[in-house]
Structure formats: structure tokens, C-alpha cells
Amino acid sequence: MTPREVLALCREREILAVDLRFMDFPGTQKHFTIPQQALTAEGFEDGYGFDGSSIRGWQAINESDMLVVPQAETAFIDPFMKNTLALTCNILDPLTREDYARDPRNVARKAENYMKSTGIADVAMFGPEAEFFIFDDVRFDQNEHEGYYHVDSVEGLWNRGRSEAQGNRGHKIRIKEGYFNLPPNDTLQDLRTEIMSRLLECGVDVEAQHHEVATAGQCEVDMKYQPLVKMADHLLLCKYIVRNVAARFGKTATFMPKPLFGDNGSGMHVHFSLWKQNQPLFAGAGYAGLSPLAMYAMGGILKHAHSLMAFCCPTTNSYKRLVPGFEAPINLAYSSRNRSAAIRIPVYSPSPAAKRLEFRCPDPSANGYLAMSAMLMAALDGIQNKIDPGPPLDKDIYDLKPEELTTVPKTPASLEESLNALRKDHDYLLRGDVFTEDVIDTWIWYKTTHEVEAIRSRPHPFEFAMYYDV
């Protein structure tokens, strides 16, 4: 859409309110709303002012004024609000009129522009598969004298002996046995179809929806691949729709990577390919039908995997997922078909257009703009420096002997380890001014101060079970 078309849509659909949305630095979407009459053609150029000092990781109080500039091509009618049109915005400095460096969407826009400037490719296609849980009840708290959490689901295996109002029908999902289940075990079919319908209504192409592996309501809705910035926009919209549809069904949704102990966590496998002049660049005659360029891209991602994880797995909880035995890719290797490798090369189709890499380490807590931008920058570094990814690992990694596994690099074991890797290895992110030193430093500071140290300083409930009688 153009600004003129957006204004026409507002008149046609009798829009009363325009919701202006953007993302804060850690990765939470924010918004404020203006009356429809305040949205003008000039507003798409001049923007609308707001206080940036109250946004996490952004401006100081003495330089708080900022601008949101709505992007007409992102417009959609919000399915959850009355007569409301929503627009995603870029963030500008009101004095210099320059894109704000800590705006994650601006980072993604710069990544796309840098890619084009190299002449390597003109489009980077991404297809993230964000898994999530739908629970019936959640309670949690942490204060000076207590800390606990409690989640519940009618599907949960732990409820097969529970007395239920209508009688317990016994169709509970066993640990690790939820994948592609049919009703009545799968109680969320209609809810996922509602999510799929709302996504399509808002202009997001959907490929499929299904129950995932874990018990207790783990789900996935797959969106069709798109260019980087558009896909990151769609990922935000998907999270918004998932949460609000769940709320309308009287349930609650979470993209937390590991909310359940002893069952699979939620990943966000990211499919990735490069294109130039409408031609796929990853198809070739090499391993698994890949081109040399695709192999170098894979080499770059594997080389920088430790620092990439600071953006792709950006929470302390992310590393509860990256443990052996739950299909999480803790070994930094690549393979065709083998889903236990960090990078998989899908072989569903022989079509050159279908050739892509699937990076399986990321999880849905990631800020999509930053995570996919970092992936792209690592891949470009691999291509520019012809980084060899080494030999594939086509064996079942979980069946390898201990001595064989010692030669396979591992993912970081904690957020702190990933942030330390980012501190040492981020030159590839600075090219083209995509990630600035300020962005890297602020990310490391924020995550260390507000997450790593916050967790480190609080007693854990399981510590009482281990140590109370020490």
C-alpha cells in the first residue's frame, strides 16, 4: 500500500483509530494510538513524536524526544480492536532525521541494504518456525521470601489422573508424543485454525499449522518465507495474533523457550536462502544439492555461531532448552535431513528454488529483526571469506560414541557464555554500519544487568530441594 491507499482504506472501512507500533531494544512490541483524523499524508514523512526515554535500552531522559514514522506497506485492520488500523513504524531522531541505530527494524533494513551493496545477493529469504505453548492456567511470582511457577493444561500428561468437571476422558498427551496428534488428544485444533485465519486476514501467508512434540499444548503455525524485514514484521504480527486468539479462547500463550521440565522446549528453526535477480543462489551440484556459495554461507554461520546465539537465543531460559535428549541442536554441525544437526539442509523438493539452510539453534524469544540480521551478516562473512564449513555429520548425533562427540563443537551453555562470545566476535556485524559498537555494547550491558545478574542473585526453587538440609 501507499500512504494514499492507506488513507482511502481508513475511509472505506470507517476506521476510528490508528495504532502505531514499533519494537523496543530487547524485543517487545510497543504501541500508541492516534485518532484516524490525525493520520495524514504528511505524517508518513514527518512522523509522530513520543518519549523515547521510557523505552527499554533507548534514550536518556535529557534526549528523550523521538519520532515514529509509519510504513504504509505494513498496514492491516486489527482483528482484535474496534475499527482500528495498525501500522508498523521506523524510529527517527527528530533533530538529525537519521534512522535510530537502536531501533531493531532499522538494523534489519541496514542489513538488507548492506547485502545489496556487496553485490552478492539482492534478497535474503527467511522462514522462521516459531513454536509456542498454549496453557490453560499460569501462575508465577518471585519476591524476597518466595519464588515459584505453576502451569497447567488439560492436555498435560500429569492430568490423566485428575478429577474433571465433565469426567476425565483420559486423552492426555505423553511426554514427547504430541507431534501431529489428532483430536481428542489435540485439544487446540480450532484455536490454531483461528490463528491461521487471522494471519491470512492480516496479509500473512500461512503454509500449515499443527500440534508440536511436547505435551501440554505445544503448537506451531508456519508462515511462508519472505524477505528479511517483511518476515520480521510478520513474526511480530504472528506473536500478537497467537497471544490474542489464545486469550479469546480463555487460554494463555507463551513463546518462552523452555517452560516445562523434562519435555521438548520451543525452538524457532530459521530457513534461509539468498537470491539475485529472481534466481536462487543456494542450488548447485555440491553436497545435498548446494552451491559453493551456500556452503560458504553455512561456514560463516557455524564459525560465528557462539556470538550469533547472543541474538538467536537471547534469554537465560533459552539454555534450558539447549540440553541433550530433547531434539535441541547442541552440536554445531550440518547435515542433510538430520534434525539433530545445528544446520539442516531440507530435501523435500529437488527444485532449485527450494534449496535453503535451516538453522535450528534459534528460539522464539529472539528479537526477529536482530537475530535474522545477525544470521545474514554471518552468512555474508562466510561468502566473502570463503569459509569452509568442514565435512557434514550425517550420523545420528545422539548415537555417537563419546570420543566421536569430543570433536564436534558445542553451542554455548549459558546466555553469559554467548554474550562473552559476542564481546570477542562481532566485527562481522559492524560492516555497513549494520550493528554499531553502541548497539553491541548496549545489548551486552542490558542482557547482563537485567537478565544474567538478575537470575544469578536469586535463589532457585530447586535449590531448596537440593540444599535445605545441607
N, C-alpha and C positions, 0 to 999 in steps of 0.2 A: 504493500500500500504506500501511497504518497500522503503527505500531510493533507492535501486537498481531499483525497479519498477518505481519510480518517474522519475529517470534519463532516463529510457527506454521510458517512456511516452513523455518526452521532445523531444527525438529524433524522435519518431514516429509521433508526432503532429507538428513538426518543430517549437517548442516553441522558441521565441526570448528573452522573458523577464520573470523573476521570481519575483513575488510580495510577499514580506514578511510582514505579518500582525500580529498585536497584539492589545491589548486594554489598553488605559490609565486608571488611577485610577478612575476617575468619571464615565467612561463607554463609551467613544467614541473610535471607532476603528481607528488605525493609520497604516501607511504602508510606506515602501520604496522599491525600485525595483533594482534588480541586473541583469546583463546580464545572459543569460542561461548558458554560459560557466563558470560563477563563482559559480554555484551550483555544489558542488562535494559531494561525499560520506562522506568525512571528515567534510564538512560543517554541516551535520546533527548531528555531535557530537560536533564539536568545536564552532559552531555558527558564527555569523557575528556581528561586533561591530557597535554601534551607540551612539549618545549623549542622555543620559537619563535625563539630566538637563532641557531639553526643553519640557518634557512630564509632563502634569499637575499632581501634587501630588507626584512626584517621587524624583529623586536625587538632591542634592545640586550641584552647579556649580563646586565645588572643588573635587567632586567624581562622575563625570558625565558619565564615560565610562561604558557601559553595553553591554550585548550580547543578540541577538535574536537567538534562536535555533529552526529551522523549524521542524515541526512534519509531517512526511511523510504521516501518515494516514489521514491528513486533506486536501490533495492536490485536486485541481479541476481546470479545464480550465475555466478561467474567461470569461463569455459570453459578457462582455461589453468592453473588451480591446483586442487589436490586438495581437494575438499569445502570450498570457500571461497565465502562470500557477501561481496560488495563493496558498500560504502555511500559515497556522496559526502557530504562534511561541510561545514558552515559553521564559521567561526572566530569565537570569542568571547574577550573579555577576561575573565579569571576574577574580577577584582575588581569591575568595573562591570557585568558581564554584558551589555555592549553589543557589537553586531557590530563586528568588527575592520575598520577602514577600508581597510587594505591587502590584505584578502582579496579577490581578484578576483571571486569568486562573490557576495560581499556588495555589491560595486559594481553588478553586474548586477541584483541584487534591488532595490537602491535606484533604479536606472534605471527598472525596471518600475513601482515604486511612484510615482515622480515623474510618469511618463507618465499614470498613472491620476488623480493629483491635479490635473492640468491640465484634465481633462475632455475632452481631445482624442480619446483612444482608451483602450480597456481591454486591448487585446492588441497586441503587436508581434510579427509573424511573421517568422522568419528562416530562410533556407535556404542555408547555405554549401556550396560545391562545392570541397572540398579535394583538389587534385591532389597526387600524390606519385610518387616513383620507386622502383622495385624493382630493386636491383642484385644481382649475383652475388658481388661482391667489392668491398671498400672498404678503403683504407689511407691514413692521413694522419698527419702529425706536424709540429710546429713547435718548435724549440728554438734554442739560441744559434748553432748553426752550420749548420742546415739547415731547410728548410720545403718540404713537398710534399704532394700528394694524388694518389691513383690510384683510379679507379672502373672497374668492368668489368661488362659484361652480355653474355650470349650473343646478345641481340637487337641489340647495338650495331653500327652501320654499320662501325666500324673493325675489326670481327672477321670481315668477309666473306672476308679472305684468310688467316685463322688456321687452322693445322692443329689439328683437334679429335679427341678420342679415338674417337668414333664416325663420324668423317668430317664435314667441313663441308658442310652441306646448302644453304648459300647463302641461306637465307631470313632476311636481315637487314633491319632497317627503316631506310630512308633518312631523312636529316635532314628534319624537319617532315612526314613522311609516315606517322606512326603512327596517325592518328586512325581509330578504328573498324576497325582491321585484324582479319582473321580469322587463326586458326592456319593454317599453322605459323609465319607471321611473328610473330603474337601468341603468345608462349610462356606467358602468365600468366593464361589464361582460368580454369583450375581454381583457381589461387590467389585470384583476385578473387571467384570464386563461394564459396570457403571464407570469405573476409572477409564477403561478403554474408550468408551463412548464420549466421555467428557474431553479426553485428549483429542480425539478426532474432531469434535465440535470446535475446539480451540486451535485447530490447524496443525496438530502434531500427528504425523503418520505413525501408525502402530502396526507392528508385524505380528505380535502374538501376546497372550497372557496365560499364565499357568501357576500352579502351586509349585513351590520350590522344595528342596530336600528336607529341611528341618521340620520337626513337629511344631505345633502351636502357631500356625498361621504364617509361615514364610512364603512370600509371593514374589512374582516378577512380572513386569509388563515391559515388553521390548519395543523400543522406538526405532524407526528406520533411520539409518545413518544420515548425517548432514554435515556440512562444513562446520569448522570448529566453533565459531561464535554462535551460530544458529543452534548448534547442538547443545551448547552450554545453556543457552536461553531455554531450550526445550527441557533440559534436565531440571532446571529450576521450576518450570511450569509443571512438570511431572510430579515433583515432590509436593508442590502446592495442591495439586488435584488429588493425589493419593491421601494426603492428610485430611482434606476436607470431605472427600467421599467417605472415608472411614468414620469421621465424626458424625456424618449424616446417618450412617448405619448404626450409630451408638457404640462405635469401637474406636480404637486409637492406633495410629500407625507410627512406626519408628524406623529410621534409616541408620540407627546405631549398629555398628558392625557386629558386636557380639553380646546380645542381651541375654542369651541363655547359656548356662554352663553345660558342657557335655554333648552339645549338638552343633551342627554347622552354623557358622556365622554368615552374615550377609556381605557378599562381595559386590564389586562393580567392574566386571570384566569389560575392558575397553577395546573395541575393534577399531583398527586404524589403517588407513591407506593414503597414499599420495597420488595425485592426478595432475596431468598437464595437458592443456588443450583438449579436454574431454577424453583423454586416454589414460588408462590405469598404468601406473609405473611399477607396481609390485609384481606383475605377472612376468614369468620368464621360464627358462629351461633348467633352473637350478633345483636345489632341494625343495621338495613339496611344491614345485611349480613356481618358485620365487625367482625374481630378478636379482642381479648383483646389488642393485640399489636397495632392494628390500632387505637383503642380508646385512648391508652396512647400517641401515636404519635400525635393525634389530640389534646389531653390535653396539650402537650408541645407547639404546635403551638399557641393555644389560650392563654396559660399562658404568652408566650413571644411575643405576637402579637404587643404590643406597641413598643418594641425595634426592632422587625423584620421590622416594617414599615419604619424605617430609611434606610433600603436597598430595600425594596419592593415597597415603594412609596417615592422615594428619591428626589423629586423636590417640590418647593413651589406650582407649578401648580397642583401637584398630589392631593392636599387637596381641590382644586376647584371641583374635581370630587367626592370626598367623602362627599357628602351632600345629605340630604333626597330627595326622589322623582325621582331619576334617575337610579334606579336599582343598585346603588353602595352599597356595603355591609358595612354600617357604624356600624352595631351591631355585636359584637363578640360572635357569637353563631354558632351552627352547626345543620344541618338538612338533611334528605334525600329529594331530589327533590327540596326543597325550595331554589330558587335562590336569595332570599333576605338575606340569612344567609352568614356569612363570610366563613364558610366551608360547602360545599355541598357534599353529597355522591351520585354520579350518579348511577342511577338504570336502565340504558339502557339494561344491559345484566346480566343474572344470573351467568355467567361464573366466576369462582374464579380469573382468570387472569384479569378480567375487574374491580375488586374491587380496588378502589382508593379514595383518598380525593381530592377535588377541592378547593384550597384556592383562594378565589375570590377577595381578597383585592389588590394584586399587580397590577401595571400598566406598560405599555411598555416603560416607561422612565427608568426602572430599569436596572442596570448592571446585566445581567443574571447570570454570574459566582458568584457574591456576593449574590444576592437575593436567588437563589436556594440553595447555600451552607448554608446560614443562616437558611432557612427553614429546611434543613436536620438536622442541628445541634439542632434546637429547637425540632424537632420530636424525635431525639435520646435521648435528655434530658428527654422528656416525657416518653419514653420507659424505660430508665434506672431508673427513679424515680417513675414510675407507677403513673403518674399524671392523675387524673380523670378529664375528660372534662366537667363533670356535665350532666344534662339532656338535651335532644335535644329541639329545638324550632321549632316545626312543624307547627305553625300557620303562617299566612301571617304577617310578622313583621310590615308592613306598616299599617295594620288594628288594631294593638294592641292599647289598651287604654293607655293614658299617664302614669298611675300608674303602668301598667304592664311593660312598657318600662324602667322605672327607675331601674329595677333590672337587665337589660341586659347591660353588659359592652360595651362601645363605642370605636371606633377607635380614634386615636389622631386627633385633629382638625387642626394641622399645622405641617410643617416639623420641626419647632423648638421644638414642643412637642415630636415628635418622637426621635429627636436627644437627648433630655434630658432623655428620657426613655432608650435609648441605653447607655448613660453615666452611668446610675444606674444599668442596667441589661444587662451584656454582658459576665458574667463568663462562661455561657454555650457555647459561641462562641470560647473561648480560649482553650478548650480541644483539645488535639492532636496538639496544636500549629497551628490550622487551621486559625483562625483570631488572630493576635498578638495584644498586647496592642498598639503597634505603628500603626497598621492598623486601629484599632478603633479610636484612638486619631486623626490620620490624616484625617479620614473620617469626624469626627465631626468638626474638625477645618476647613476643606475645605468647607463643606456644610454650616457651619455657616457664615464664612467670605465671601465666593463668591456668596452665594445664599440668605440665610436668611437676612443678613445685607444689601446686595445689594438691595433687594426688599424693606426692611423697610425704607431705606434712600431716596427713590424716590417717588415723587408724582404719584398717580394713576389717569388715565383719569377720572374715575367715581367720584373721589373726587371733581373735578371741578363742576360736575353736582350737587353734594350734598352741596358743601360748598362755591362756588364762591361768593354768595350773602349773606353769613352768617353775 
